[in-house]
């Protein structure tokens, strides 16, 4: 595997190899964290626990993951990004393998917390590394392809349940733990940060020894556009968690579907639309950015303005086909933001703090999104109809679009300050 002497060399093969390598890591990242939910019955047969305790296994991961994301992002800004990625992959894969030896609820809980710590370091570092290698007309597409890899991991969560059913739940964790450990050793030889000459040409920042975490946080929150990004990402997280958490139940209750068919409509069709949408969004954003400085910001706004009425109509429909079509349209256009959030962040934050900034967004997205998911359950207990919750979600999407509209670029694609 050879690298070009410069990121602007033709053909620039290595930047795309970075995306390909990280797609596999992103897939493993979400597969390892998600598959526990698909093997619930197998785990409960060997480790009895209440539903609340089983739910806590996911909650503890989310809380630890969110709380540590800003610090994890800073590590990627302060040190070598590729090494942060490698250590993160190796440690969470080791924890995945160790999970196969858990015999009590407390041991499972500890491994989920450890996985939250190790996985928190991956996303900010990976997205920042992709931004280092891809600028201008390839930035959004490169980020979107990586997001498609993550979505693939989400969709493959069922593999854990299949392995647990045909072998044992321990076997599933052992297999994917070994795969991750082996892949981390392979990447040790292949994954690198941009060379010093590339940094000088592209304004990719050197790791500044004098920069500290508190300075990074102060710098980010002194930026009014970063505040708008936090509001935008947090509300978007609320809608995302509500739809992901309650759409299968909505299909089942509203249209009298079986649990299996409700799951097919809520995940199969939905994730397929999201997968295509994130790639289309990346291509369109790159093209729009050639002619308009705010192209990467405007495309997600358009997507949200389509997604909001789509989810409103879908949650009001009495015909299954209309509901499925509406939620698929929502899934297709809402993910325009997923493929462009890091490129947008590059337009409004100092290049030194890209990963830290994304870590902060992760923190708020996880915390506020988790609260929204819990609030949805509380509303359900109060006999509030799910269709009303989805309509509130449509309103929140409009708020997200408004927050995004007021964000203006203050850095160019290559990291130069504009104002």
C-alpha positions as CSV (number, residue, x, y, z in Angstrom):
1,X,0.0,0.0,0.0
2,X,1.7,3.2,-1.1
3,X,0.9,6.8,-0.4
4,X,1.1,9.8,-2.7
5,X,3.8,12.3,-1.9
6,X,1.1,14.9,-1.5
7,X,-2.6,14.9,-0.8
8,X,-3.1,16.8,-4.0
9,X,-1.2,14.3,-6.1
10,X,-3.0,12.6,-8.9
11,X,-4.2,10.0,-8.5
12,X,-4.8,10.6,-4.8
13,X,-5.4,6.9,-3.9
14,X,-4.4,6.9,-0.2
15,X,-7.1,9.3,1.1
16,X,-9.8,7.0,-0.3
17,X,-8.0,4.0,1.2
18,X,-8.2,5.7,4.5
19,X,-12.0,6.0,4.1
20,X,-12.2,2.3,3.1
21,X,-10.2,1.2,6.1
22,X,-12.2,3.3,8.5
23,X,-15.5,2.0,7.0
24,X,-14.6,-1.4,8.3
25,X,-13.7,0.0,11.7
26,X,-16.9,2.0,11.8
27,X,-18.9,-1.1,10.9
28,X,-17.2,-3.0,13.8
29,X,-17.7,-0.1,16.1
30,X,-21.5,-0.2,15.8
31,X,-21.8,-4.0,15.4
32,X,-20.0,-4.6,18.6
33,X,-22.1,-2.1,20.5
34,X,-25.5,-3.1,19.0
35,X,-25.4,-6.9,18.9
36,X,-26.1,-7.3,22.6
37,X,-29.6,-6.1,22.0
38,X,-30.3,-8.9,19.5
39,X,-29.2,-11.7,21.8
40,X,-31.3,-10.8,24.8
41,X,-33.0,-14.2,25.2
42,X,-29.7,-16.1,25.0
43,X,-28.1,-13.9,27.6
44,X,-31.0,-14.1,30.0
45,X,-31.0,-17.9,29.9
46,X,-27.5,-17.9,31.4
47,X,-27.5,-14.7,33.4
48,X,-30.9,-14.0,34.8
49,X,-31.7,-10.3,35.2
50,X,-34.7,-7.9,35.1
51,X,-35.7,-5.9,32.1
52,X,-34.5,-2.8,33.9
53,X,-31.1,-4.4,34.4
54,X,-30.9,-5.4,30.8
55,X,-31.8,-1.9,29.7
56,X,-29.1,-0.6,32.0
57,X,-26.5,-2.5,29.9
58,X,-27.3,-0.2,27.0
59,X,-27.8,2.9,29.2
60,X,-24.4,2.6,30.9
61,X,-22.7,2.4,27.6
62,X,-24.5,5.5,26.3
63,X,-23.8,7.6,29.4
64,X,-20.1,6.7,29.5
65,X,-19.8,7.1,25.8
66,X,-21.4,10.5,25.8
67,X,-19.7,11.9,28.9
68,X,-16.2,11.0,27.7
69,X,-16.7,12.1,24.0
70,X,-15.3,15.6,24.5
71,X,-12.1,14.3,26.2
72,X,-11.8,11.6,23.6
73,X,-12.1,14.1,20.8
74,X,-9.4,16.3,22.4
75,X,-7.0,13.3,22.5
76,X,-7.4,13.1,18.7
77,X,-6.6,16.8,18.4
78,X,-3.7,16.7,20.8
79,X,-2.1,13.4,19.6
80,X,-1.7,11.3,16.4
81,X,-5.2,10.6,15.2
82,X,-4.5,7.3,13.6
83,X,-2.9,6.0,16.8
84,X,-5.9,7.1,18.8
85,X,-8.1,5.1,16.3
86,X,-5.9,2.0,16.6
87,X,-5.8,2.0,20.4
88,X,-9.5,2.6,20.5
89,X,-10.2,-0.3,18.1
90,X,-7.8,-2.7,19.9
91,X,-9.1,-1.9,23.4
92,X,-12.9,-2.2,22.5
93,X,-12.2,-5.4,20.6
94,X,-10.3,-6.7,23.6
95,X,-13.3,-5.7,25.8
96,X,-15.7,-7.4,23.3
97,X,-13.6,-10.6,23.7
98,X,-13.5,-10.3,27.5
99,X,-17.3,-9.9,27.5
100,X,-17.6,-13.6,26.3
101,X,-16.2,-14.6,29.7
102,X,-18.8,-12.7,31.8
103,X,-20.9,-14.8,34.1
104,X,-22.7,-12.2,36.2
105,X,-24.7,-9.1,35.6
106,X,-22.1,-7.0,37.3
107,X,-19.4,-8.3,35.0
108,X,-21.5,-7.6,31.9
109,X,-22.2,-4.1,33.2
110,X,-18.5,-3.4,33.8
111,X,-17.6,-4.6,30.2
112,X,-20.3,-2.3,28.7
113,X,-18.9,0.7,30.7
114,X,-15.4,-0.2,29.4
115,X,-16.7,-0.4,25.9
116,X,-18.2,3.0,26.3
117,X,-14.8,4.4,27.3
118,X,-12.9,2.8,24.4
119,X,-15.5,3.4,21.7
120,X,-15.8,7.1,22.6
121,X,-12.3,7.7,21.2
122,X,-13.1,6.4,17.7
123,X,-15.7,8.6,16.0
124,X,-14.2,12.1,16.6
125,X,-10.7,10.8,15.6
126,X,-11.9,9.0,12.5
127,X,-14.0,11.9,11.2
128,X,-11.2,14.4,11.9
129,X,-8.7,12.1,10.1
130,X,-11.0,11.9,7.1
131,X,-11.3,15.7,7.1
132,X,-7.4,15.9,7.1
133,X,-7.2,13.8,4.0
134,X,-10.3,15.1,2.1
135,X,-10.9,18.8,1.4
136,X,-13.0,20.7,-1.1
137,X,-15.0,18.6,-3.6
138,X,-14.5,15.2,-1.8
139,X,-15.0,16.0,1.8
140,X,-18.8,15.3,2.2
141,X,-18.7,12.2,0.1
142,X,-15.8,10.8,2.0
143,X,-17.5,11.4,5.3
144,X,-20.8,10.0,4.0
145,X,-19.1,6.8,2.8
146,X,-17.7,6.3,6.3
147,X,-21.2,6.9,7.7
148,X,-22.6,4.3,5.3
149,X,-20.1,1.9,6.9
150,X,-21.4,2.7,10.3
151,X,-25.0,2.1,9.1
152,X,-23.9,-1.3,7.8
153,X,-22.7,-2.1,11.3
154,X,-26.1,-1.1,12.7
155,X,-27.9,-3.3,10.1
156,X,-25.7,-6.3,10.8
157,X,-26.6,-6.3,14.5
158,X,-28.8,-9.3,13.8
159,X,-25.6,-11.4,13.2
160,X,-25.0,-11.5,17.0
161,X,-28.4,-12.9,17.6
162,X,-27.9,-15.5,14.9
163,X,-24.6,-16.6,16.3
164,X,-26.1,-16.7,19.8
165,X,-29.0,-18.8,18.6
166,X,-26.8,-21.3,16.7
167,X,-23.8,-21.4,19.1
168,X,-23.9,-19.2,22.2
169,X,-23.9,-15.5,23.1
170,X,-20.4,-15.9,24.3
171,X,-19.3,-17.2,20.9
172,X,-20.6,-14.1,19.2
173,X,-18.6,-11.7,21.4
174,X,-15.5,-13.9,21.1
175,X,-15.6,-14.0,17.3
176,X,-16.0,-10.3,16.8
177,X,-13.5,-9.5,19.5
178,X,-10.8,-11.6,17.6
179,X,-11.8,-9.9,14.3
180,X,-11.3,-6.5,15.8
181,X,-8.0,-7.3,17.4
182,X,-6.7,-8.8,14.2
183,X,-7.8,-5.8,12.1
184,X,-6.2,-3.3,14.5
185,X,-2.8,-5.1,14.0
186,X,-3.3,-4.9,10.2
187,X,-4.1,-1.2,10.4
188,X,-1.0,-0.6,12.5
189,X,0.9,-1.1,9.2
190,X,-1.5,0.7,6.9
191,X,-3.2,3.6,8.7
192,X,-1.2,6.9,9.0
193,X,-1.8,10.6,9.6
194,X,-1.0,13.0,6.8
195,X,2.8,13.6,6.3
196,X,4.3,16.9,7.5
197,X,4.6,18.1,3.9
198,X,0.8,17.5,3.4
199,X,0.0,19.5,6.5
200,X,2.0,22.5,5.2
201,X,0.2,22.4,1.9
202,X,-3.3,21.9,3.3
203,X,-3.2,23.9,6.5
204,X,-3.9,20.7,8.5
205,X,-2.8,21.6,12.0
206,X,0.2,20.2,13.7
207,X,-0.5,18.7,17.2
208,X,0.1,21.7,19.5
209,X,1.8,20.8,22.7
210,X,0.7,24.1,24.4
211,X,-3.0,23.5,23.7
212,X,-5.0,22.1,26.7
213,X,-8.5,20.7,27.1
214,X,-10.0,23.7,29.0
215,X,-8.7,26.1,26.4
216,X,-10.3,24.0,23.6
217,X,-13.7,24.0,25.4
218,X,-13.5,27.8,26.1
219,X,-12.6,28.4,22.5
220,X,-15.4,26.3,21.1
221,X,-18.1,27.8,23.3
222,X,-16.9,31.4,22.6
223,X,-18.1,30.7,19.0
224,X,-21.8,31.6,18.5
225,X,-22.1,29.3,15.5
226,X,-20.8,26.3,17.6
227,X,-23.7,27.0,20.1
228,X,-26.1,26.8,17.1
229,X,-24.5,23.5,16.1
230,X,-25.0,22.1,19.6
231,X,-28.7,23.1,19.6
232,X,-29.2,21.7,16.1
233,X,-27.4,18.4,16.8
234,X,-29.1,17.9,20.2
235,X,-32.7,18.4,18.8
236,X,-31.9,16.2,15.9
237,X,-30.7,13.5,18.3
238,X,-34.1,13.7,20.1
239,X,-36.0,13.0,16.9
240,X,-33.6,10.3,15.9
241,X,-33.8,8.4,19.2
242,X,-37.6,8.7,19.3
243,X,-38.1,7.4,15.8
244,X,-35.5,4.6,16.2
245,X,-36.9,3.6,19.6
246,X,-40.6,3.7,18.9
247,X,-41.2,3.1,15.1
248,X,-41.5,-0.7,15.4
249,X,-44.1,-0.3,18.1
250,X,-46.0,2.3,16.1
251,X,-46.2,0.0,13.0
252,X,-47.3,-2.9,15.2
253,X,-50.1,-1.0,17.1
254,X,-51.3,1.4,14.3
255,X,-51.5,-1.2,11.5
256,X,-51.9,-4.5,13.5
257,X,-48.7,-6.0,12.2
258,X,-46.8,-8.9,13.7
259,X,-43.6,-8.1,15.6
260,X,-41.5,-9.5,12.8
261,X,-43.2,-7.5,10.0
262,X,-43.2,-4.3,12.1
263,X,-39.4,-4.8,12.6
264,X,-38.9,-5.3,8.8
265,X,-40.7,-2.1,8.0
266,X,-39.1,-0.1,10.8
267,X,-35.5,-1.3,10.2
268,X,-35.1,-3.0,6.8
269,X,-36.9,-0.3,4.7
270,X,-35.8,2.5,6.9
271,X,-32.1,1.7,7.0
272,X,-32.0,1.0,3.3
273,X,-33.4,4.5,2.6
274,X,-30.8,6.0,5.1
275,X,-27.9,4.1,3.5
276,X,-28.8,5.5,0.0
277,X,-29.6,9.0,1.4
278,X,-26.3,9.5,3.2
279,X,-24.4,8.7,0.0
280,X,-26.6,10.9,-2.2
281,X,-26.3,13.7,0.4
282,X,-22.5,13.5,0.3
283,X,-22.4,13.8,-3.5
284,X,-24.9,16.7,-3.7
285,X,-23.2,18.6,-0.9
286,X,-19.8,18.3,-2.6
287,X,-21.3,19.6,-5.8
288,X,-23.1,22.5,-4.2
289,X,-20.0,23.5,-2.3
290,X,-18.3,24.2,-5.6
291,X,-20.6,27.0,-6.4
292,X,-21.8,28.2,-3.0
293,X,-19.7,28.6,0.2
294,X,-22.7,27.5,2.3
295,X,-23.5,24.5,0.1
296,X,-22.7,21.9,2.8
297,X,-25.0,23.8,5.2
298,X,-27.8,24.5,2.8
299,X,-28.2,20.8,1.7
300,X,-29.1,19.5,5.2
301,X,-31.5,22.4,5.6
302,X,-33.3,21.3,2.4
303,X,-33.2,17.7,3.7
304,X,-34.8,18.7,7.0
305,X,-37.5,20.8,5.2
306,X,-38.4,17.6,3.3
307,X,-38.1,15.3,6.3
308,X,-40.3,17.4,8.6
309,X,-43.5,17.1,6.5
310,X,-42.6,13.6,5.5
311,X,-42.7,12.4,9.1
312,X,-45.8,14.5,9.8
313,X,-47.7,12.9,6.9
314,X,-46.4,9.4,7.8
315,X,-47.6,9.7,11.4
316,X,-51.0,10.9,10.3
317,X,-51.6,8.2,7.6
318,X,-54.1,5.4,8.0
319,X,-52.7,3.5,5.0
320,X,-49.6,1.4,5.7
321,X,-48.0,2.2,2.3
322,X,-48.2,5.9,2.8
323,X,-46.8,5.6,6.3
324,X,-43.9,3.4,5.1
325,X,-43.2,5.8,2.2
326,X,-43.3,8.8,4.5
327,X,-40.9,7.4,7.0
328,X,-38.6,6.2,4.2
329,X,-38.5,9.7,2.8
330,X,-37.7,11.0,6.3
331,X,-34.9,8.5,6.6
332,X,-33.5,9.4,3.1
333,X,-33.4,13.2,3.7
334,X,-32.7,13.4,7.4
335,X,-29.3,11.7,7.0
336,X,-28.1,14.6,4.7
337,X,-27.0,16.0,8.1
338,X,-25.1,12.9,9.2
339,X,-22.8,13.0,6.1
340,X,-22.2,16.7,6.4
341,X,-22.0,17.5,10.2
342,X,-18.2,17.1,10.4
343,X,-17.7,19.1,7.1
344,X,-19.9,21.8,8.6
345,X,-17.9,21.7,11.8
346,X,-14.8,22.3,9.8
347,X,-16.3,25.5,8.4
348,X,-17.0,27.0,11.9
349,X,-14.3,25.7,14.2
350,X,-10.5,26.2,14.5
351,X,-8.8,23.2,12.7
352,X,-7.0,22.4,15.9
353,X,-10.3,21.6,17.7
354,X,-12.3,19.6,15.1
355,X,-12.3,16.3,16.9
356,X,-12.9,18.0,20.3
357,X,-15.8,19.9,18.8
358,X,-17.4,16.7,17.4
359,X,-16.9,15.1,20.8
360,X,-18.9,17.9,22.4
361,X,-21.6,17.4,19.9
362,X,-21.6,13.7,20.7
363,X,-22.0,14.5,24.4
364,X,-25.1,16.6,23.9
365,X,-26.5,14.3,21.2
366,X,-26.3,11.3,23.5
367,X,-27.5,13.0,26.7
368,X,-30.4,15.0,25.1
369,X,-31.3,12.1,22.8
370,X,-31.4,9.7,25.8
371,X,-33.6,12.1,27.7
372,X,-35.9,12.3,24.7
373,X,-36.1,8.5,24.5
374,X,-36.9,8.2,28.1
375,X,-39.5,11.0,27.8
376,X,-41.1,9.1,25.0
377,X,-41.6,6.1,27.3
378,X,-43.0,8.4,30.0
379,X,-45.5,9.8,27.5
380,X,-46.5,6.3,26.5
381,X,-47.2,5.5,30.1
382,X,-49.4,8.6,30.2
383,X,-51.3,7.1,27.2
384,X,-50.0,9.7,24.8
385,X,-50.4,8.5,21.2
386,X,-47.1,7.7,19.3
387,X,-48.3,9.7,16.3
388,X,-48.4,12.8,18.4
389,X,-44.8,12.3,19.5
390,X,-43.8,11.9,15.8
391,X,-45.6,15.2,15.0
392,X,-43.6,16.9,17.8
393,X,-40.5,15.4,16.1
394,X,-41.5,17.1,12.8
395,X,-41.7,20.4,14.6
396,X,-38.3,19.9,16.2
397,X,-36.9,19.2,12.7
398,X,-38.1,22.7,11.7
399,X,-36.3,24.1,14.7
400,X,-33.1,22.3,13.6
401,X,-33.4,23.7,10.1
402,X,-33.7,27.2,11.5
403,X,-30.7,26.8,13.8
404,X,-28.7,25.5,10.8
405,X,-29.8,28.4,8.6
406,X,-28.1,31.0,10.9
407,X,-24.7,29.2,10.8
408,X,-22.2,31.0,8.6
409,X,-18.8,29.7,7.5
410,X,-15.8,31.4,9.2
411,X,-13.1,29.0,7.9
412,X,-12.4,28.0,4.3
413,X,-12.3,24.3,3.2
414,X,-8.6,24.2,3.8
415,X,-8.8,25.7,7.3
416,X,-8.0,29.4,6.5
417,X,-10.0,31.9,8.6
418,X,-12.4,34.0,6.6
419,X,-13.2,36.7,9.1
